[in-house]
Amino acid sequence: MGERQSIKAPPFTEAQLRAAYVGENLTLAETAERLSTNGKLVAKMLKIWGIPAHPAAPRIKPPDAALALRRELKGTWAAMKGRCYDPKAKHYDRYGGRGIRVCGRWRLSLDAFIEDMGPRPPGMTLDRKENSGNYEPNNCRWATRTEQQNNRHNNVRVTWNGQDMTVTQLAQKVGMSPIILKRRIVSGMSPEDAAATPVKRLGRRRHLTEQEIDVVMNRLANGDLQRTIADDLRCDPSWVSRVASRPALKVVT
């Protein structure tokens, strides 16, 4: 084997080596100090590249709030346009296929979208108030997952005890799966009877099939409640709890 070649200094200056680390603006050497528990990493960098431990070059200012917000909402803005104009996009049939469009102001400008919508609150996503309407300032908001479910175009509205609401809202009031409640109402039961009739469960000894276990695991991953899943599968909640605590549950046929 030939003699080992020495590593040359990097083709950039110390000022170009600055990088953001955990919200702080640090030099490469300072970043190495943060990441190294025994000092070996920074020692190697100082030796191989000759980086000064305390450079005198002025610091670079971190990105401002406006730039950070732009980066955060760019994906939301692009996905909104894709749903409406790209036939290959996921769920295009629910948006562009139904004639849903993006207003010209938003379609042409990310900055205009940000100016009208503002920052996205934690745990919320873009939603249209009128489900058959377009993406435009007067018809859009940041909404929770529950608010979006209540606003779906295929959600059934009912009158229960004189109150107008969606099936999902009624299910939340009475503690029942919206799938079972909707199935009952569609089959002809009144909202009052559908909500008051207890859910019939199969025996506690019924084992979940492999396919049902996959369904349970997927729905748990999506944040669905264990009791709701048990209602939909018509099994005892203890079986859903077993899947949640031990995904490798043995399937008994």
C-alpha positions in Angstrom: 0.0 0.0 0.0 1.2 3.5 -0.8 1.9 6.2 1.8 -1.3 7.6 3.3 -2.1 11.1 1.9 -2.6 14.0 4.2 -6.0 15.7 4.2 -5.8 19.2 2.7 -7.5 22.2 4.2 -11.0 22.7 3.0 -11.5 25.1 0.0 -13.5 27.6 2.0 -12.9 30.3 4.6 -13.8 30.2 8.3 -16.6 32.7 7.7 -18.2 30.2 5.3 -18.0 27.4 7.9 -20.6 28.9 10.2 -23.8 27.0 10.7 -26.9 27.1 12.8 -27.0 24.6 15.6 -30.0 24.2 17.9 -31.1 27.7 17.3 -27.7 29.3 17.8 -25.2 30.6 15.2 -21.9 28.8 15.8 -18.7 28.3 13.9 -17.8 24.9 12.7 -15.3 24.6 15.5 -17.8 25.6 18.1 -20.3 23.2 16.7 -17.7 20.4 17.0 -17.2 21.4 20.7 -21.0 21.0 21.3 -21.1 17.6 19.6 -17.9 16.2 21.1 -18.0 14.7 24.6 -14.3 14.1 24.9 -12.8 16.9 22.8 -11.5 14.5 20.1 -13.7 15.7 17.3 -12.7 19.4 17.7 -9.1 18.4 18.2 -9.1 16.6 14.8 -10.8 19.5 13.1 -8.3 22.0 14.5 -5.4 19.8 13.5 -6.5 18.7 10.0 -8.1 22.0 8.8 -6.3 24.5 11.0 -9.6 26.1 12.2 -9.0 28.7 14.9 -10.8 27.9 18.2 -12.0 31.5 18.6 -12.2 33.2 15.2 -12.5 37.0 15.2 -14.7 37.1 12.1 -18.1 38.7 12.8 -21.1 36.3 13.4 -23.7 35.8 10.8 -27.2 36.7 11.9 -29.7 33.8 12.2 -32.7 33.7 9.8 -35.4 36.1 10.8 -38.9 35.2 11.7 -40.3 36.0 8.3 -37.9 33.7 6.6 -38.6 30.9 9.1 -42.4 31.3 8.5 -41.9 31.2 4.8 -40.0 27.9 5.0 -42.6 26.4 7.3 -45.7 27.2 5.1 -44.1 26.6 1.7 -45.0 22.9 1.9 -48.6 23.6 2.8 -48.9 26.1 0.0 -47.4 23.7 -2.6 -49.6 20.8 -1.4 -52.7 23.0 -1.7 -52.0 23.8 -5.3 -51.1 20.2 -6.1 -54.4 18.9 -4.8 -56.2 21.3 -7.1 -54.2 21.2 -10.3 -52.1 18.0 -10.4 -54.1 14.9 -11.5 -51.3 12.7 -10.1 -51.5 14.3 -6.6 -53.0 12.3 -3.7 -56.7 13.0 -3.3 -56.9 15.1 -6.5 -60.3 13.5 -7.0 -61.6 15.2 -3.8 -60.3 18.7 -4.8 -59.4 19.4 -8.4 -61.6 16.6 -9.6 -64.6 18.3 -7.8 -63.7 21.7 -9.3 -62.0 23.1 -6.3 -59.5 25.8 -7.3 -57.0 28.2 -5.7 -57.6 31.9 -6.0 -55.2 33.8 -8.4 -53.6 35.8 -5.5 -52.5 32.6 -3.7 -51.7 30.5 -6.7 -49.1 33.0 -7.9 -47.6 34.1 -4.6 -46.5 32.2 -1.4 -46.0 35.6 0.3 -49.7 36.6 -0.4 -50.8 33.2 1.1 -48.7 33.9 4.2 -50.0 37.5 4.5 -53.6 36.4 4.4 -53.4 33.2 6.6 -50.7 34.2 9.1 -48.7 31.7 11.1 -50.1 28.2 11.6 -51.1 27.5 15.2 -49.7 24.2 16.6 -51.7 21.1 15.8 -53.8 22.8 13.1 -53.9 22.5 9.3 -55.4 24.4 6.4 -59.1 24.0 6.0 -61.9 25.5 3.9 -65.0 26.8 5.8 -67.3 26.0 2.9 -66.3 22.5 1.7 -67.5 23.1 -1.8 -65.7 26.5 -2.0 -62.3 27.4 -3.3 -59.0 28.1 -1.5 -59.3 31.9 -1.0 -58.9 34.3 2.0 -62.6 34.5 2.9 -63.0 30.7 2.8 -59.9 29.4 4.6 -58.8 29.0 8.2 -56.4 27.0 10.4 -58.5 24.2 11.9 -58.0 21.2 14.2 -58.5 17.7 13.0 -61.9 17.4 14.6 -63.1 20.7 13.0 -62.0 19.4 9.6 -63.8 16.1 10.1 -67.0 17.9 11.0 -66.6 20.0 7.8 -66.2 17.1 5.3 -68.4 17.1 2.3 -69.6 13.6 2.9 -70.5 14.1 6.6 -74.1 13.5 7.4 -76.0 16.2 9.4 -78.8 15.3 11.8 -81.1 16.9 14.2 -80.8 15.4 17.7 -83.0 16.7 20.6 -83.6 19.9 18.6 -79.9 20.5 17.9 -78.5 20.5 14.4 -75.0 18.8 14.2 -72.9 16.4 12.2 -72.9 12.7 13.0 -69.3 13.1 14.2 -70.4 15.7 16.7 -73.2 13.6 17.9 -70.9 10.6 18.3 -68.6 12.7 20.5 -71.6 13.7 22.7 -72.8 10.2 23.3 -69.4 8.5 23.3 -70.0 6.2 20.3 -68.1 5.4 17.1 -69.2 7.8 14.3 -69.0 4.9 11.9 -71.6 2.8 13.8 -73.8 5.8 14.4 -73.8 6.8 10.8 -74.5 3.3 9.7 -77.6 3.2 12.0 -78.9 6.5 10.8 -78.5 5.6 7.1 -80.3 2.3 7.7 -83.4 4.2 8.9 -83.0 4.7 12.7 -83.8 8.1 14.1 -80.8 10.0 15.6 -82.3 9.7 19.1 -82.7 5.9 18.8 -79.3 5.4 17.1 -77.5 7.3 19.8 -79.4 5.6 22.7 -79.1 2.0 21.5 -76.1 0.3 23.2 -73.5 -1.2 20.9 -73.6 -4.9 20.8 -70.2 -6.5 21.2 -69.2 -10.0 20.4 -68.0 -12.2 23.2 -64.8 -11.4 25.1 -63.2 -14.6 23.9 -63.4 -13.7 20.2 -59.8 -13.4 18.9 -58.8 -10.7 16.4 -57.9 -11.9 12.9 -54.6 -11.0 11.4 -56.3 -8.5 9.1 -58.1 -6.9 12.1 -54.9 -6.6 14.0 -53.4 -4.7 11.0 -56.5 -2.4 11.0 -56.1 -1.8 14.7 -52.4 -0.9 14.4 -53.0 1.5 11.6 -55.8 3.3 13.4 -53.8 3.5 16.6 -51.0 5.1 14.6 -53.5 7.6 13.2 -54.5 8.6 16.8 -57.9 6.9 16.9 -59.3 6.1 20.4 -59.1 2.4 21.5 -62.8 2.3 22.4 -63.8 3.8 19.0 -61.8 1.1 17.2 -63.4 -1.6 19.4 -66.8 -0.3 18.6 -66.1 -0.4 14.8 -64.7 -4.0 15.0 -67.4 -5.0 17.5 -64.9 -6.6 19.8 -64.0 -6.1 23.4 -61.8 -3.1 24.1 -59.3 -5.3 25.9 -58.2 -6.8 22.6 -57.5 -3.4 21.1 -55.6 -2.6 24.3 -53.5 -5.7 23.9 -52.5 -4.7 20.3 -51.6 -1.2 21.6 -49.4 -2.6 24.4 -48.0 -5.6 22.5 -48.1 -5.2 18.7 -46.7 -8.8 18.3 -50.0 -10.3 19.6 -50.4 -13.9 18.5 -53.2 -14.5 16.0 -55.5 -17.4 16.9 -57.6 -18.8 14.1 
